[in-house]
């Protein structure tokens, strides 16, 4: 039996009954509320381990409730899950900005709900079981040195890449046995940058666009969030090298090899097109080749929907000059 207490708020009685059924079966103590106001009253007498809020409720909405709870220093680390009936990018963005940790879409699926609650609790709980071969060091604020723990879940292994805006680390996801290797993209630690609306839009857009993709030639996205002011994206770790590195080390490739890489990459681009997404930064450095010779496209920091307005002003260049087509450089508004 779990024993943790969860406060669930939804103005729909059927949804409250679903929460009660799914969560009580798994051993959680449930406190049901029909509004944000009821949640705040309940929290005066109950300290929940997890808070579940419906996005749209009469009176105090889920976002407003989330914002009020987060304003209390006592609940800085309280896991908050937002539930919505609509899978809209704007709702996802607002949920993160107002302090939510996770987001699921109705109709509620039991496995998804229980899985995300377990994940939230594991992040909150610093005493995660150890796994053979790796030593867990508990640290609230990760310093990103080898073996330090980030977000209560990811054990840092080593720095893979560092740029002016982000750092990429290899780490191990301790939710799996044995631990699963992942790549974590950590954004600039600057408090100014992390609270800049344009940065947040770019960050959330990158995660949202990437989350819609599921293809063998595109690096998988596992997790996205914010932890103690640090914004991060967790993705598949590809054991191999970038096409740029391979060319630098080995020189020009044979025509047959290039055709095979182009064929694999084209399948990834076709999948992007099916989802109305433009990558905008396809270059050798963003094309990985794993040890089996499979091609993987990564880095969706500049990706956008085909019909979406770019976030950049028309006089600000976005892309890599060495690989951008001449017509795009002639007309930066197309970028």
C-alpha positions in Angstrom: 0.0 0.0 0.0 1.3 3.5 -0.9 -0.1 5.5 2.0 0.7 9.0 0.4 -2.0 11.6 0.5 -3.3 13.1 -2.8 -5.6 16.1 -3.1 -7.6 15.9 -6.4 -9.6 18.9 -7.7 -12.1 18.7 -10.6 -15.5 20.4 -11.0 -16.7 17.3 -12.8 -18.1 14.7 -10.5 -17.4 11.8 -12.9 -13.7 12.8 -13.1 -13.6 12.9 -9.3 -15.0 9.4 -9.1 -12.3 8.3 -11.6 -9.6 9.8 -9.5 -11.0 8.1 -6.4 -11.2 4.7 -8.2 -7.8 4.7 -9.8 -5.8 6.1 -6.9 -7.5 4.3 -4.0 -6.9 1.0 -5.7 -3.2 1.8 -5.7 -3.3 2.5 -1.9 -3.3 6.3 -1.9 -5.3 8.4 0.6 -7.6 10.6 -1.5 -9.1 14.0 -0.7 -11.5 15.2 -3.4 -12.3 18.8 -4.1 -14.7 20.4 -6.6 -12.9 23.8 -6.8 -9.7 25.6 -6.3 -11.1 27.3 -3.2 -11.8 23.9 -1.7 -8.2 22.9 -2.4 -6.8 25.8 -0.4 -9.2 25.0 2.5 -8.2 21.4 2.5 -4.5 22.3 2.5 -5.0 24.1 5.8 -5.7 20.8 7.5 -3.9 18.3 5.2 -0.3 18.3 3.9 -0.6 16.4 0.5 2.2 14.5 -1.1 0.8 15.3 -4.5 -1.7 17.9 -5.8 -3.9 17.2 -8.9 -5.7 20.1 -10.4 -8.1 20.4 -13.3 -7.0 23.2 -15.6 -10.4 24.8 -16.1 -12.7 25.0 -13.0 -15.3 27.5 -12.1 -14.1 30.1 -9.7 -10.4 29.6 -8.9 -8.9 27.7 -11.9 -6.3 25.0 -11.7 -3.6 27.5 -12.9 -4.6 30.1 -10.4 -4.7 27.5 -7.6 -1.3 26.2 -8.7 0.1 29.8 -8.6 -1.3 30.4 -5.1 0.1 27.2 -3.7 3.5 27.9 -5.2 3.6 31.3 -3.6 3.7 29.6 -0.2 7.4 28.6 0.6 6.1 25.6 2.4 5.0 24.1 -0.9 7.9 24.9 -3.2 8.7 21.2 -3.7 5.1 19.9 -3.7 4.5 17.8 -6.8 1.6 19.4 -8.9 -0.1 17.6 -11.8 -2.3 19.6 -14.1 -5.1 17.8 -16.0 -6.8 19.2 -19.1 -9.5 18.1 -21.5 -7.6 19.8 -24.4 -4.2 19.0 -25.7 -3.2 22.5 -26.5 0.4 23.9 -26.5 -0.7 27.1 -24.8 -2.2 25.2 -21.9 1.0 23.2 -21.6 3.1 26.3 -21.6 0.9 28.1 -19.0 1.0 25.0 -16.7 4.8 25.0 -16.6 4.9 28.8 -16.2 2.5 28.7 -13.2 4.6 26.0 -11.5 3.2 22.7 -12.5 5.5 19.6 -12.6 3.5 17.4 -14.9 0.6 17.6 -17.4 -1.9 14.9 -18.7 -4.8 15.1 -21.1 -8.3 13.7 -20.5 -9.7 11.1 -20.9 -7.6 10.0 -17.9 -5.7 6.7 -18.5 -5.0 4.8 -15.3 -1.5 3.7 -16.3 -0.5 7.2 -17.3 -1.9 8.8 -14.2 -0.3 6.3 -11.8 3.0 6.3 -13.6 3.3 10.1 -13.5 2.4 10.2 -9.8 5.1 7.6 -9.1 7.5 9.7 -11.0 6.6 12.9 -9.1 6.9 11.1 -5.8 10.3 9.6 -6.8 11.6 13.1 -7.6 10.4 14.4 -4.3 11.9 11.5 -2.4 15.7 11.7 -2.2 16.1 8.1 -1.0 15.9 6.3 -4.4 17.2 2.7 -4.3 20.8 2.2 -5.5 21.7 0.1 -8.6 24.6 -2.2 -9.0 27.7 -0.5 -10.3 26.6 3.1 -9.6 26.8 5.1 -6.4 24.0 7.5 -5.6 24.9 10.8 -3.9 21.9 12.7 -2.6 22.1 16.5 -3.4 19.2 18.9 -3.5 21.1 21.3 -5.8 23.0 19.3 -8.4 26.5 20.6 -9.2 26.7 18.5 -12.4 29.9 16.8 -11.3 30.1 13.0 -11.9 27.7 11.0 -9.8 25.8 14.0 -8.6 22.0 13.7 -8.8 19.7 16.0 -10.8 16.0 16.3 -10.2 16.1 13.3 -7.8 16.3 10.9 -10.7 19.2 11.5 -13.1 22.8 10.6 -12.1 25.3 12.8 -13.9 28.0 10.9 -15.7 30.0 13.4 -17.9 29.8 16.5 -19.9 29.2 15.8 -23.6 29.0 19.3 -25.1 28.9 23.0 -24.0 27.6 26.0 -25.9 26.8 29.6 -25.0 23.1 28.6 -24.3 23.2 25.0 -23.0 25.2 22.1 -21.8 24.6 18.4 -22.8 25.4 15.7 -20.2 25.3 12.0 -20.3 23.5 10.7 -17.3 21.7 7.6 -16.0 17.9 7.4 -15.3 17.6 5.7 -11.9 14.0 4.8 -12.6 15.2 1.8 -14.6 17.0 -1.3 -13.5 19.7 -1.3 -14.6 20.0 2.4 -14.9 19.2 3.7 -18.4 21.7 6.0 -20.2 20.2 9.3 -21.3 21.3 12.7 -22.6 20.3 15.8 -20.6 20.2 19.2 -22.2 20.6 21.8 -19.5 19.9 25.4 -20.4 21.8 28.5 -19.4 21.7 28.8 -15.6 21.3 32.6 -15.7 18.2 33.7 -13.7 17.7 36.5 -16.2 17.6 34.1 -19.2 15.4 31.5 -17.4 12.7 34.1 -16.7 12.9 35.8 -20.1 9.5 35.2 -21.9 11.3 34.6 -25.2 13.5 32.0 -23.7 10.6 30.2 -22.1 8.7 30.2 -25.3 11.6 28.7 -27.2 12.2 26.1 -24.5 8.6 25.0 -24.3 8.2 25.1 -28.1 11.3 22.8 -28.5 9.9 20.3 -26.0 6.4 20.4 -27.4 7.4 20.0 -31.0 9.8 17.2 -30.1 7.2 15.4 -28.0 4.9 14.9 -31.0 7.5 12.9 -32.9 8.0 9.1 -32.8 10.4 7.8 -35.4 13.3 5.5 -35.4 15.5 8.1 -37.1 14.7 10.9 -34.6 16.1 10.9 -31.1 13.4 10.1 -28.6 12.3 12.7 -26.0 11.8 11.3 -22.5 11.3 14.2 -20.1 11.0 18.0 -20.0 10.8 20.4 -17.1 12.2 22.9 -14.7 14.0 22.0 -11.4 15.1 24.7 -8.9 15.2 27.3 -11.7 17.1 25.0 -14.1 15.3 24.1 -17.4 16.1 20.8 -18.9 15.2 18.3 -21.6 16.0 14.6 -21.3 16.3 12.5 -24.5 17.7 9.3 -25.9 21.4 8.9 -25.5 22.9 7.8 -28.9 26.1 5.9 -28.5 28.0 6.9 -31.5 29.3 10.1 -33.2 27.9 13.1 -35.1 28.3 13.1 -38.9 30.4 16.2 -38.4 32.8 14.4 -36.2 33.0 11.4 -38.5 33.8 13.6 -41.5 36.4 15.6 -39.6 38.2 12.4 -38.5 37.8 10.2 -41.5 37.5 12.6 -44.4 35.0 12.4 -47.3 32.6 9.5 -47.4 31.9 7.2 -50.2 28.9 7.8 -52.4 27.1 4.6 -51.2 27.6 5.7 -47.6 26.2 9.1 -48.2 23.2 7.8 -50.1 22.4 5.5 -47.2 22.7 8.4 -44.7 20.6 10.6 -47.0 17.9 7.9 -47.3 17.7 7.5 -43.5 17.7 11.2 -42.9 15.0 11.7 -45.6 12.7 9.3 -43.6 13.1 11.5 -40.6 12.3 14.7 -42.6 9.2 13.0 -44.1 8.0 12.3 -40.5 8.6 15.9 -39.6 6.6 16.9 -42.7 3.7 14.6 -41.7 3.6 16.5 -38.4 3.9 19.9 -40.1 7.2 20.6 -38.4 10.2 22.4 -39.9 13.5 21.6 -38.2 15.4 24.7 -39.5 18.8 23.5 -38.4 19.6 20.2 -40.2 23.4 20.0 -40.4 26.1 17.3 -39.8 26.5 18.3 -36.1 22.8 17.5 -35.6 22.9 14.1 -37.3 24.1 11.2 -35.2 25.2 7.8 -36.4 25.1 5.1 -33.7 27.3 2.0 -33.4 24.9 0.0 -35.6 25.1 2.6 -38.4 21.6 4.0 -37.7 21.0 7.7 -38.4 19.4 9.8 -35.7 18.3 13.5 -36.1 18.4 15.6 -33.0 18.3 19.2 -31.7 14.9 20.8 -32.1 15.8 24.1 -30.6 14.8 26.0 -33.8 12.0 23.7 -34.9 8.5 25.2 -35.5 5.2 24.4 -37.0 4.9 24.9 -40.8 2.2 27.6 -40.3 3.7 29.1 -37.1 5.1 32.6 -36.9 8.8 32.6 -36.0 9.6 34.0 -32.6 12.5 35.9 -34.0 12.4 39.4 -35.3 12.8 39.6 -39.1 16.3 41.2 -38.7 17.6 38.4 -36.4 19.3 35.4 -38.1 18.3 31.9 -36.9 20.2 28.9 -38.2 23.8 27.9 -39.1 25.2 30.1 -41.9 27.5 27.3 -43.3 24.6 25.0 -44.1 21.6 27.4 -44.6 20.5 27.7 -48.2 21.3 31.0 -50.0 17.7 32.0 -50.5 17.1 31.8 -46.7 20.0 34.1 -46.0 18.7 36.5 -48.7 15.4 36.6 -46.9 15.9 36.0 -43.1 12.1 36.4 -42.6 11.8 32.8 -43.9 13.9 31.5 -41.1 
